[in-house]
Amino acid sequence: MKATAMAHPIQGLVKYHGMRDEQMRLPYHDSISVCTAPSHTKTTVEFDFDREEDVYVVDGEELEGRAAERVERVVEHVRSQSDAAHSVYGVRLESENSFPTNVGLGSSASGFAAAAMALAKAAELDWTRPEISTIARRGSASAARAVTGAYSHLYAGMNDEDCRSERIETDLEDDMKIVVGLVPAYKETEQAHQEAADSHMFQARMAHMHEQIQSMRDSLREGDFEDTFELAEHDSLSLAATTMTGPAGWVYWKPATLKIFDAVRKLRDEEGIPAYFSTDTGASVYVNTPDEHAERVAEVVENCGVETAIWEVGGPARILDEDEALF
């Protein structure tokens, strides 16, 4: 049985950091994100009677070591939930990204979301997207939100009934753009998540997280662009304070990152353009702005010496037609 799915990566608005349970990838607190399009990951999976071992290929390279283990965790969970006889066979999983990976643009989110959707379909799991988000979460907690798409909220919890993603309805889906400043600095986030609670800033972040989540949900429901993305900008700074004060002293930002921050603030202060920067654990920068200002913002970001793109809000992960399979 073969299936192909596509998912969009996420920009964290209220970002999670650290996990209570590394195997199930249960985060310490809730998180909210928005999917970005047309950037996407496409994944095809097939359970094959003639295949003795599973194989996982991403952008033409077969995964090994820790990367393969993370995919295997998702595959084995699907097998444990499926009644389909063919789900015990070896699986071939191939994935392709339309955008650069490991630079802070949410590729693990779209990757595991697309994998979860395709695996669930191929294993004949008739599940809702919130249910499938619990599969994706085992690869990456952010991937849960990429399953439900657009603006989504991943609830913290100690089991799959509680720790799943749901979409937030808002008027901000159609009239905004995401200007991406690509700062190509390779990064890894897994160790930063593992040591999150060791930062002396972690408890301070936890203390205000409940209010931050509620404020973000209220702003999204009200369609308040400036409140929503001002909150996202401040959350980016809060996250960085936590990662930088952990044992390893992770500093993901580069000079170009800070240059974009300054340029965005000048746009607000000198030209009155509502533009707000945001970063996840990486050097690349998202700049959120209304559609009417996107070209001007992109011009300013590009003048910071980085590759620039204008993206929009992406929808939920979805199953593609058979003729769109990767193999």
C-alpha positions, -999 to +999 in steps of 0.1 A: +000+000+000+014+034-011+005+069-002+019+104-007+014+135+014+025+171+015+029+194+045+041+230+051+068+240+076+059+262+106+070+295+120+067+293+158+047+322+173+047+310+209+075+284+207+079+253+227+113+246+242+123+213+260+105+180+265+091+162+295+093+129+277+119+125+249+104+093+235+069+106+231+082+141+226+058+157+251+067+194+255+067+212+288+042+237+277+017+246+249+028+262+216+013+281+187+026+284+151+016+294+116+024+272+086+043+288+057+036+282+020+045+275-008+074+259+011+066+223+016+078+187+021+064+159-001+067+123+012+058+090-003+056+058+017+050+022+007+046-010+027+061-037+005+058-075+009+091-080-008+110-055+014+128-070+045+141-038+060+128-003+062+146+025+043+142+062+047+155+087+021+154+125+025+164+148-004+182+118-021+202+107+009+195+076+030+191+084+067+213+068+092+219+071+130+198+094+150+179+108+120+168+073+111+159+065+146+135+094+148+117+083+116+116+047+129+099+058+161+071+073+139+068+042+117+067+018+146+040+038+163+019+036+131+024-001+129+013-005+165-019+013+158-028-003+125-049-034+119-039-036+082-020-069+075+004-051+051+016-027+078+040-053+091+059-054+058+091-033+052+084+003+044+101+026+019+098+063+028+111+090+005+109+127+012+118+159-007+119+195+005+112+225-016+133+248+007+166+247+026+167+225+056+184+228+090+186+266+088+157+275+111+128+273+087+109+244+103+118+215+079+115+188+106+079+200+112+069+196+076+089+165+072+074+145+100+039+159+093+040+147+057+054+114+069+027+110+095-001+117+070+013+094+043+020+066+068-015+068+084-031+066+049-009+037+038-016+018+070-053+025+066-057+045+098-090+065+095-079+092+118-086+129+121-058+155+117-056+161+154-053+124+159-026+122+132-008+151+149+000+127+177+019+105+153+038+134+138+047+147+173+068+115+180+092+128+153+090+165+162+066+183+185+064+211+159+052+186+133+020+182+152+010+217+143+021+213+107-005+185+104-034+207+114-019+237+095-024+274+092-025+288+128-024+258+152-021+252+189-003+222+203-016+215+238+008+201+264-001+169+281+011+135+293-007+114+267-021+114+232-056+124+243-042+157+257-010+164+237-024+170+202-028+199+178-059+219+168-063+246+143-072+282+155-097+300+133-086+336+125-090+363+099-052+367+097-049+338+072-055+358+040-042+393+045-006+387+057+027+378+042+058+362+056+091+377+043+119+352+048+155+363+052+175+331+047+207+331+068+224+298+058+239+287+091+234+249+098+219+242+132+207+213+153+181+217+180+177+183+197+205+189+223+191+224+230+157+208+238+173+182+260+191+207+282+163+234+282+154+230+319+190+235+329+189+272+319+183+296+348+159+314+325+137+284+319+115+287+349+110+324+342+099+315+307+075+288+321+061+314+345+047+336+318+039+310+292+003+304+302-005+342+298+015+343+265-006+315+250-039+330+261-028+365+248-018+349+214-051+330+211-071+362+219-052+382+194-057+356+167-094+353+173-097+391+172-077+393+140-053+418+156-022+417+134+000+440+155-007+424+188-003+389+173+031+395+158+044+418+185+039+388+208+057+366+184+086+390+182+090+391+220+086+353+222+116+349+198+137+370+222+125+350+252+134+317+235+169+330+226+175+341+262+167+305+273+188+287+247+218+311+252+218+305+290+217+267+289+248+246+296+260+247+260+253+284+255+236+280+221+238+312+201+219+306+168+219+342+155+244+355+131+254+391+122+229+391+093+202+380+117+208+411+139+210+433+108+175+422+098+162+429+133+175+464+131+161+470+097+127+458+107+126+481+137+136+510+115+107+502+091+083+504+121+098+535+137+107+556+106+081+545+079+053+533+102+052+499+085+037+472+107+065+446+103+077+422+131+106+398+131+105+363+144+130+335+147+129+299+158+161+280+168+181+292+139+197+322+122+171+327+095+144+354+101+107+356+094+093+391+090+055+392+093+037+421+076+004+428+059+001+420+022+003+456+011+037+461+026+053+428+016+073+441-014+088+470+006+097+447+035+113+422+012+134+450-004+147+460+030+155+425+041+172+417+008+194+448+013+207+431+044+226+408+021+205+377+024+184+356+000+148+367+004+114+352-004+078+362+002+056+334+017+020+332+028+000+311+053+000+274+045-029+250+050-030+216+067-010+185+056-029+166+029-029+134+009-019+138-028-030+120-059-012+088-069+004+104-099+023+128-076+042+100-058+080+103-056+084+067-067 
